[in-house]
Amino acid sequence: MVAALLTILDGSETDLAGVMVVATTNRPEAVDGALRRPGRFDRELEIGVPTPAQREGILRTVLAGVAHTLSEQAVSDLVATTHGFVGADLHALCNEAALHSLRTNLQSGYRAGQLETLRRVGADDFAAARVRVRPSAMREMTVEVPRVSWDDVGGLADVKQRLKEAVQWAHTHQEALERVGAKVPRGVLLYGPPGCSKTLLVRAVAHESGLNFLSVKGPELFSKWVGESEKALKKLFAQARAAAPSVVFFDEIDGLATSRGAGGEGGSDVSERVLNQLLHEVDGFQPLHGVAVVAATNRPDLLDPALLRPGRFDRLVYVPAPKDASARVEILQVHLRSTPLGSDVSLEQLADVTAGYTGADLAAVCREAGLAALEESLEATCVEARHYLHALRMVSPSVPPETDAFYQRFLRAAHA
């Protein structure tokens, strides 16, 4: 087939005067190189993901055929929250919003011919459709992110601020950054003991920023087939660029980017190749415009030093267990929002006796206390102080005291 097409394009058997040959593909790397040389397909045009201005033009064209009640501000907000959407995605979004409106009309008793009672497509319909329709570039790699806000993360005010600066400011305060010639960090590494809300923090910043979110655990990228791991990593970053602005999150990155040579002569060549590919993607020739790279680990000492230098993971953020009682009170308030408490329960006292507990430990205490109340009586209407005392006997701090010194030594070594 390729040979026949080459013969036709070269014109040795047919005259193509007045004929323009146009071809399309979404896999240019799979096209035979002989077809892509001058004299055959001379020009290649890449049709990428629409810019915000182009997205607005497409959306307004589609909305021209939809009976809607969107204001100008609502249309602008919709454009701002559809990062990575191509034309077909925007068509699908409008169709899904129209179907949602139709379902609402039918549920409210609308009958054919009653045009005066017909409800037009509104902002709430598009909000419902936005949950169901995802950008094409994200369908293979995206993860459903819970609607986590900063209010759902107790304490850690300094960590939240540093994450906002690294991820949110590039999109919410771009003019201010340009005015002073500042640049946001290229990558952020969150490290600290298990159970200290590292993953929750990243989900919160992605949701609060309105960015597309791609998440992968380090070991998930490894494949037994030669070259497949590097290819998967390259594809991940290609999709992140296509869906920009976006956040790429590597959970448990110590399983992906261990120090080269750490395994001795029996070390894995796959690990080193994947690490080299990651270094290239984060700090290579192809810039990461609109892509924030965030990683989390409990073992920062296992990471290759090349990954931690400026220009790659510029910002190292320690996420500790809550140090003071006020931070623990905030965490308890988050976990006990929907829990009716007895009159003898004092969150301040509970925070005082849980020194050394992580956020996950405190969540376990709240869970065990609730179960203790139900074990006592299935008719219980609140959780009382004795139930929390029982929970404290069941749940102990999961992080030993010397752990903090270990992370402090790493931070000093990283900045040495």
RODO-2510 file (C-alpha; in nm, 4 decimals, decimal comma):
residues 416
     n   res          X          Y          Z
     1     m     0,0000     0,0000     0,0000
     2     v     0,2783     0,2450     0,0921
     3     a     0,4727     0,1590    -0,2247
     4     a     0,1643     0,2258    -0,4394
     5     l     0,1035     0,5602    -0,2689
     6     l     0,4684     0,6586    -0,3185
     7     t     0,4382     0,5793    -0,6891
     8     i     0,1268     0,7947    -0,7213
     9     l     0,2760     1,0890    -0,5324
    10     d     0,6021     1,0797    -0,7290
    11     g     0,3976     1,1036    -1,0487
    12     s     0,5862     0,8391    -1,2474
    13     e     0,2632     0,6710    -1,3615
    14     t    -0,0002     0,9369    -1,3057
    15     d    -0,0160     1,3116    -1,3592
    16     l    -0,1277     1,4946    -1,0433
    17     a    -0,1466     1,8361    -1,2079
    18     g    -0,4258     2,0299    -1,0433
    19     v    -0,4622     1,7708    -0,7680
    20     m    -0,3844     1,8426    -0,4033
    21     v    -0,3331     1,5401    -0,1818
    22     v    -0,4271     1,5957     0,1825
    23     a    -0,3970     1,3364     0,4585
    24     t    -0,4758     1,3372     0,8302
    25     t    -0,3529     1,1311     1,1219
    26     n    -0,3403     1,1442     1,4989
    27     r    -0,0310     0,9199     1,5006
    28     p     0,2323     1,0952     1,2864
    29     e     0,5078     0,8760     1,4325
    30     a     0,3402     0,5719     1,2736
    31     v     0,3568     0,7175     0,9183
    32     d     0,6327     0,5765     0,7004
    33     g     0,9247     0,8170     0,6788
    34     a     0,9332     0,7862     0,3013
    35     l     0,5951     0,9587     0,2833
    36     r     0,7105     1,2525     0,4914
    37     r     1,0006     1,3694     0,2766
    38     p     0,9850     1,6717     0,0379
    39     g     0,8222     1,5881    -0,2937
    40     r     0,5551     1,3746    -0,1345
    41     f     0,3843     1,5189     0,1709
    42     d     0,5880     1,8407     0,1628
    43     r     0,4158     2,0241     0,4444
    44     e     0,3026     1,9051     0,7850
    45     l     0,0554     2,1098     0,9879
    46     e    -0,0016     2,0300     1,3524
    47     i    -0,3513     2,1053     1,4794
    48     g    -0,3048     2,1283     1,8533
    49     v    -0,5343     2,1878     2,1452
    50     p    -0,7133     2,5246     2,1068
    51     t    -0,5861     2,8251     2,2981
    52     p    -0,8322     3,0008     2,5334
    53     a    -0,9182     3,2541     2,2599
    54     q    -0,9732     2,9778     2,0044
    55     r    -1,1747     2,7802     2,2594
    56     e    -1,3999     3,0806     2,3135
    57     g    -1,4566     3,1142     1,9389
    58     i    -1,5495     2,7464     1,9056
    59     l    -1,7766     2,7586     2,2088
    60     r    -1,9619     3,0675     2,0900
    61     t    -2,0129     2,9071     1,7481
    62     v    -2,1613     2,5954     1,9066
    63     l    -2,3757     2,7975     2,1495
    64     a    -2,5249     2,9901     1,8568
    65     g    -2,7362     2,6805     1,7865
    66     v    -2,8328     2,6204     2,1506
    67     a    -3,1216     2,7880     2,3334
    68     h    -2,9369     2,8942     2,6473
    69     t    -2,9442     3,1568     2,9218
    70     l    -2,5691     3,1947     2,9741
    71     s    -2,4447     3,5448     3,0448
    72     e    -2,1211     3,6788     2,8965
    73     q    -1,9484     3,6182     3,2283
    74     a    -2,0795     3,2609     3,2408
    75     v    -1,9403     3,1936     2,8929
    76     s    -1,6021     3,3361     2,9958
    77     d    -1,6031     3,1201     3,3098
    78     l    -1,6844     2,8139     3,1000
    79     v    -1,3943     2,8908     2,8663
    80     a    -1,1610     2,9274     3,1659
    81     t    -1,2566     2,5863     3,3080
    82     t    -1,2295     2,3794     2,9896
    83     h    -0,8513     2,3479     2,9662
    84     g    -0,7459     2,0883     2,7098
    85     f    -1,0868     2,0680     2,5378
    86     v    -1,0763     2,0319     2,1594
    87     g    -1,3634     2,1200     1,9270
    88     a    -1,5271     1,7779     1,9543
    89     d    -1,5076     1,7969     2,3332
    90     l    -1,6817     2,1345     2,3361
    91     h    -1,9548     1,9984     2,1060
    92     a    -1,9977     1,7032     2,3428
    93     l    -2,0130     1,9399     2,6422
    94     c    -2,2915     2,1465     2,4863
    95     n    -2,4822     1,8323     2,3841
    96     e    -2,4567     1,6890     2,7358
    97     a    -2,5743     2,0209     2,8861
    98     a    -2,8733     2,0243     2,6486
    99     l    -2,9588     1,6643     2,7438
   100     h    -2,9371     1,7527     3,1118
   101     s    -3,1740     2,0431     3,0542
   102     l    -3,4137     1,8137     2,8648
   103     r    -3,4096     1,5568     3,1451
   104     t    -3,4858     1,8342     3,3952
   105     n    -3,7770     1,9533     3,1797
   106     l    -3,9216     1,6022     3,1573
   107     q    -3,8885     1,5496     3,5316
   108     s    -4,0758     1,8739     3,5942
   109     g    -4,3735     1,7517     3,3886
   110     y    -4,3059     1,9212     3,0543
   111     r    -4,5184     1,7927     2,7667
   112     a    -4,4748     1,8458     2,3924
   113     g    -4,6315     2,1704     2,2787
   114     q    -4,5947     2,3503     2,6121
   115     l    -4,3163     2,5789     2,4899
   116     e    -4,3947     2,8429     2,7497
   117     t    -4,2845     2,6046     3,0265
   118     l    -3,9673     2,4857     2,8505
   119     r    -3,6578     2,5595     3,0545
   120     r    -3,3538     2,6708     2,8520
   121     v    -3,0007     2,5418     2,8985
   122     g    -2,8389     2,7211     3,1912
   123     a    -2,5156     2,7395     3,3855
   124     d    -2,6226     2,4556     3,6175
   125     d    -2,6674     2,2283     3,3136
   126     f    -2,3145     2,3025     3,1977
   127     a    -2,1834     2,2423     3,5504
   128     a    -2,3447     1,8961     3,5460
   129     a    -2,2133     1,8279     3,1948
   130     r    -1,8604     1,9337     3,2916
   131     v    -1,8467     1,6449     3,5394
   132     r    -1,9370     1,3921     3,2675
   133     v    -1,7336     1,5251     2,9740
   134     r    -1,3553     1,5140     2,9953
   135     p    -1,0989     1,6446     2,7462
   136     s    -0,9928     1,3846     2,4884
   137     a    -0,6247     1,4244     2,5723
   138     m    -0,6928     1,3257     2,9339
   139     r    -0,9134     1,0197     2,8960
   140     e    -0,6385     0,7604     2,9251
   141     m    -0,4398     0,9131     3,2111
   142     t    -0,6740     1,1326     3,4118
   143     v    -0,7834     1,0422     3,7623
   144     e    -1,1095     1,1519     3,9186
   145     v    -1,0096     1,4086     4,1768
   146     p    -1,2433     1,4588     4,4746
   147     r    -1,3658     1,8116     4,5276
   148     v    -1,1044     1,8913     4,7886
   149     s    -1,0669     2,2520     4,8979
   150     w    -0,8087     2,4146     5,1212
   151     d    -1,0662     2,4023     5,4002
   152     d    -1,0516     2,0226     5,3853
   153     v    -0,6835     2,0279     5,4835
   154     g    -0,6358     2,1182     5,8472
   155     g    -0,3263     2,3124     5,9565
   156     l    -0,0155     2,3281     5,7332
   157     a    -0,0654     2,6974     5,6497
   158     d     0,2979     2,7430     5,5417
   159     v     0,2882     2,4375     5,3153
   160     k    -0,0370     2,5560     5,1564
   161     q     0,1141     2,8966     5,0826
   162     r     0,4239     2,7477     4,9201
   163     l     0,2102     2,5211     4,7036
   164     k    -0,0083     2,8132     4,5973
   165     e     0,2997     3,0085     4,4921
   166     a     0,4376     2,7173     4,2906
   167     v     0,1174     2,5992     4,1211
   168     q    -0,1628     2,8561     4,1435
   169     w     0,0262     3,1809     4,0944
   170     a     0,1440     3,0876     3,7448
   171     h    -0,2200     3,1058     3,6328
   172     t    -0,3855     3,3474     3,8742
   173     h    -0,1086     3,6087     3,9085
   174     q     0,0795     3,5773     3,5804
   175     e     0,0890     3,9542     3,5192
   176     a     0,2353     4,0213     3,8638
   177     l     0,5061     3,7589     3,8107
   178     e     0,5994     3,9098     3,4734
   179     r     0,6053     4,2588     3,6236
   180     v     0,8814     4,1684     3,8679
   181     g     1,0538     3,9165     3,6396
   182     a     0,9807     3,6236     3,8699
   183     k     0,9306     3,2637     3,7656
   184     v     0,7465     2,9921     3,9532
   185     p     0,9368     2,6757     4,0471
   186     r     0,9511     2,4146     3,7730
   187     g     0,8881     2,1266     4,0111
   188     v     0,7794     2,0808     4,3728
   189     l     0,8703     1,7862     4,5938
   190     l     0,6574     1,7230     4,9007
   191     y     0,8276     1,4969     5,1507
   192     g     0,7496     1,3902     5,5028
   193     p     0,6181     1,1048     5,7155
   194     p     0,3299     0,8869     5,5913
   195     g    -0,0179     1,0133     5,6717
   196     c     0,0629     1,3856     5,6724
   197     s    -0,1743     1,4815     5,3857
   198     k     0,0808     1,5164     5,1024
   199     t    -0,1531     1,3685     4,8406
   200     l    -0,4507     1,5597     4,9805
   201     l    -0,2593     1,8871     4,9486
   202     v    -0,1863     1,8262     4,5798
   203     r    -0,5487     1,7398     4,5088
   204     a    -0,6588     2,0562     4,6868
   205     v    -0,4259     2,2835     4,4891
   206     a    -0,5303     2,1200     4,1604
   207     h    -0,8980     2,1671     4,2419
   208     e    -0,8599     2,5220     4,3748
   209     s    -0,6592     2,6202     4,0659
   210     g    -0,9110     2,4648     3,8256
   211     l    -0,6297     2,2762     3,6499
   212     n    -0,6367     1,9421     3,4738
   213     f    -0,4892     1,6778     3,6995
   214     l    -0,2800     1,3790     3,5907
   215     s    -0,1695     1,1450     3,8652
   216     v     0,0455     0,8342     3,8581
   217     k     0,2178     0,6271     4,1243
   218     g     0,5881     0,5773     4,0560
   219     p     0,5899     0,1951     4,0167
   220     e     0,2889     0,2022     3,7779
   221     l     0,5074     0,3212     3,4896
   222     f     0,7417     0,0236     3,4942
   223     s     0,6977    -0,2422     3,2250
   224     k     0,8830    -0,5667     3,1566
   225     w     0,9109    -0,4711     2,7889
   226     v     1,2211    -0,2749     2,6876
   227     g     1,1421     0,0890     2,6132
   228     e     0,7774     0,0755     2,7235
   229     s     0,8388     0,2499     3,0579
   230     e     1,0152     0,5448     2,8947
   231     k     0,7438     0,5590     2,6280
   232     a     0,4699     0,5713     2,8947
   233     l     0,6475     0,8572     3,0735
   234     k     0,6935     1,0485     2,7485
   235     k     0,3253     1,0003     2,6662
   236     l     0,2246     1,1246     3,0110
   237     f     0,4085     1,4546     2,9630
   238     a     0,2836     1,4885     2,6045
   239     q    -0,0733     1,4638     2,7306
   240     a     0,0010     1,7105     3,0099
   241     r     0,1309     1,9626     2,7534
   242     a    -0,1738     1,9048     2,5330
   243     a    -0,4080     1,9578     2,8276
   244     a    -0,2185     2,2553     2,9763
   245     p    -0,2567     2,4236     3,2139
   246     s    -0,2263     2,1038     3,4105
   247     v    -0,0645     1,9372     3,7114
   248     v     0,1391     1,6166     3,6801
   249     f     0,1558     1,4438     4,0166
   250     f     0,3996     1,1611     4,0931
   251     d     0,2953     0,9834     4,4090
   252     e     0,5629     0,7668     4,5713
   253     i     0,8233     0,9024     4,3322
   254     d     1,0950     0,7141     4,5221
   255     g     0,9706     0,4042     4,3371
   256     l     1,0428     0,5737     4,0044
   257     a     1,3511     0,7913     4,0477
   258     t     1,5880     0,6094     4,2795
   259     s     1,9518     0,7133     4,2859
   260     r     2,1550     0,5770     3,9945
   261     g     2,3884     0,2985     4,0961
   262     a     2,2046     0,2449     4,4245
   263     g     2,1469    -0,1188     4,3358
   264     g     2,5142    -0,1928     4,2641
   265     e     2,6095    -0,4047     3,9659
   266     g     2,2767    -0,5833     3,9868
   267     g     2,0830    -0,2568     3,9635
   268     s     1,8018    -0,2183     3,7171
   269     d     1,8821    -0,0629     3,3797
   270     v     1,5109     0,0091     3,3439
   271     s     1,5173     0,2314     3,6529
   272     e     1,8073     0,4337     3,5167
   273     r     1,6474     0,4736     3,1738
   274     v     1,3205     0,5881     3,3299
   275     l     1,5081     0,8337     3,5523
   276     n     1,6943     0,9732     3,2507
   277     q     1,3645     1,0138     3,0650
   278     l     1,2126     1,1942     3,3649
   279     l     1,5098     1,4304     3,3861
   280     h     1,4736     1,5029     3,0150
   281     e     1,1007     1,5730     3,0411
   282     v     1,1328     1,8037     3,3419
   283     d     1,4375     1,9936     3,2148
   284     g     1,4760     1,9056     2,8467
   285     f     1,4586     2,0902     2,5178
   286     q     1,0788     2,0869     2,5065
   287     p     0,9552     2,3434     2,7620
   288     l     0,6822     2,2642     3,0125
   289     h     0,4659     2,5689     2,9424
   290     g     0,1594     2,5566     3,1645
   291     v     0,2558     2,2249     3,3264
   292     a     0,3332     2,2048     3,6985
   293     v     0,5194     1,8954     3,8177
   294     v     0,4564     1,7896     4,1775
   295     a     0,5872     1,4786     4,3500
   296     a     0,5487     1,3249     4,6938
   297     t     0,7635     1,0784     4,8842
   298     n     0,8293     0,9402     5,2313
   299     r     1,1900     0,8578     5,1423
   300     p     1,3583     1,1626     4,9866
   301     d     1,7005     1,0138     5,0661
   302     l     1,6443     0,7505     4,7952
   303     l     1,5982     1,0040     4,5150
   304     d     1,8740     1,0729     4,2655
   305     p     2,0517     1,4038     4,3458
   306     a     2,0203     1,5148     3,9823
   307     l     1,6441     1,5326     4,0275
   308     l     1,6710     1,7708     4,3229
   309     r     1,8903     2,0365     4,1685
   310     p     1,7523     2,3824     4,0692
   311     g     1,5739     2,3719     3,7357
   312     r     1,4088     2,0389     3,8098
   313     f     1,2520     2,0094     4,1523
   314     d     1,3329     2,3627     4,2620
   315     r     1,1200     2,3664     4,5718
   316     l     1,1486     2,1050     4,8459
   317     v     0,8597     2,1295     5,0917
   318     y     0,8621     1,9412     5,4208
   319     v     0,5135     1,8260     5,5261
   320     p     0,5441     1,7402     5,8968
   321     a     0,3064     1,5918     6,1460
   322     p     0,1041     1,8712     6,3159
   323     k     0,3401     2,0336     6,5644
   324     d     0,1003     2,2254     6,7860
   325     a    -0,2404     2,1679     6,9376
   326     s    -0,4069     2,4394     6,7265
   327     a    -0,3138     2,2540     6,4050
   328     r    -0,4550     1,9315     6,5480
   329     v    -0,7763     2,1127     6,6417
   330     e    -0,8131     2,2238     6,2787
   331     i    -0,7626     1,8673     6,1564
   332     l    -1,0141     1,7322     6,4072
   333     q    -1,2665     1,9950     6,2995
   334     v    -1,2328     1,8777     5,9384
   335     h    -1,2915     1,5122     6,0297
   336     l    -1,5749     1,5865     6,2736
   337     r    -1,7805     1,8216     6,0563
   338     s    -2,0688     1,5778     6,0308
   339     t    -2,0238     1,4135     6,3719
   340     p    -2,2590     1,5128     6,6563
   341     l    -2,0439     1,5487     6,9675
   342     g    -2,1422     1,5001     7,3280
   343     s    -2,1339     1,7953     7,5667
   344     d    -1,8296     1,6472     7,7423
   345     v    -1,6133     1,6444     7,4280
   346     s    -1,3468     1,9158     7,4046
   347     l    -1,1452     1,9292     7,0846
   348     e    -0,8799     2,1350     7,2628
   349     q    -0,8299     1,8641     7,5240
   350     l    -0,8305     1,5952     7,2565
   351     a    -0,5666     1,7891     7,0645
   352     d    -0,3519     1,8204     7,3776
   353     v    -0,3384     1,4441     7,4314
   354     t    -0,2658     1,3592     7,0657
   355     a     0,0803     1,5129     7,0366
   356     g     0,2779     1,3236     6,7729
   357     y    -0,0327     1,2069     6,5849
   358     t    -0,0410     1,2642     6,2081
   359     g    -0,3484     1,3697     6,0141
   360     a    -0,4160     1,0062     5,9226
   361     d    -0,3807     0,9054     6,2895
   362     l    -0,6349     1,1691     6,3943
   363     a    -0,8738     1,0508     6,1216
   364     a    -0,8398     0,6985     6,2608
   365     v    -0,9179     0,8235     6,6132
   366     c    -1,2364     0,9922     6,4901
   367     r    -1,3385     0,6811     6,2997
   368     e    -1,2761     0,4457     6,5928
   369     a    -1,4641     0,6757     6,8307
   370     g    -1,7686     0,6739     6,6045
   371     l    -1,7601     0,2947     6,5805
   372     a    -1,7214     0,2679     6,9587
   373     a    -2,0376     0,4746     7,0046
   374     l    -2,2308     0,2437     6,7716
   375     e    -2,0872    -0,0671     6,9367
   376     e    -2,2234     0,0632     7,2655
   377     s    -2,5659     0,1300     7,1169
   378     l    -2,6958     0,1352     6,7601
   379     e    -2,9387     0,4053     6,8789
   380     a    -2,6507     0,6421     6,9713
   381     t    -2,7077     1,0004     6,8568
   382     c    -2,3681     1,1481     6,9452
   383     v    -2,0085     1,0557     7,0178
   384     e    -1,8969     1,1234     7,3731
   385     a    -1,5648     1,1696     7,5504
   386     r    -1,5429     0,8088     7,6692
   387     h    -1,5599     0,6906     7,3083
   388     y    -1,2573     0,9059     7,2219
   389     l    -1,0681     0,7669     7,5210
   390     h    -1,1406     0,4181     7,3875
   391     a    -1,0209     0,5265     7,0405
   392     l    -0,6956     0,6645     7,1831
   393     r    -0,6238     0,3264     7,3382
   394     m    -0,6813     0,1674     6,9960
   395     v    -0,4782     0,4151     6,7857
   396     s    -0,1191     0,5083     6,8644
   397     p     0,1043     0,7625     6,6860
   398     s     0,2361     0,6019     6,3664
   399     v     0,5487     0,8181     6,3350
   400     p     0,8333     0,7704     6,5851
   401     p     0,9821     1,0877     6,7394
   402     e     1,3214     1,0440     6,5678
   403     t     1,1584     1,0657     6,2228
   404     d     1,1536     1,4462     6,2286
   405     a     1,5314     1,4547     6,2826
   406     f     1,5774     1,2291     5,9787
   407     y     1,3868     1,4695     5,7508
   408     q     1,5644     1,7717     5,8937
   409     r     1,9006     1,6109     5,8128
   410     f     1,7842     1,5529     5,4550
   411     l     1,6767     1,9164     5,4179
   412     r     2,0161     2,0414     5,5409
   413     a     2,1977     1,8030     5,3055
   414     a     1,9829     1,9078     5,0088
   415     h     2,0694     2,2759     5,0606
   416     a     2,4338     2,2174     5,1456
***
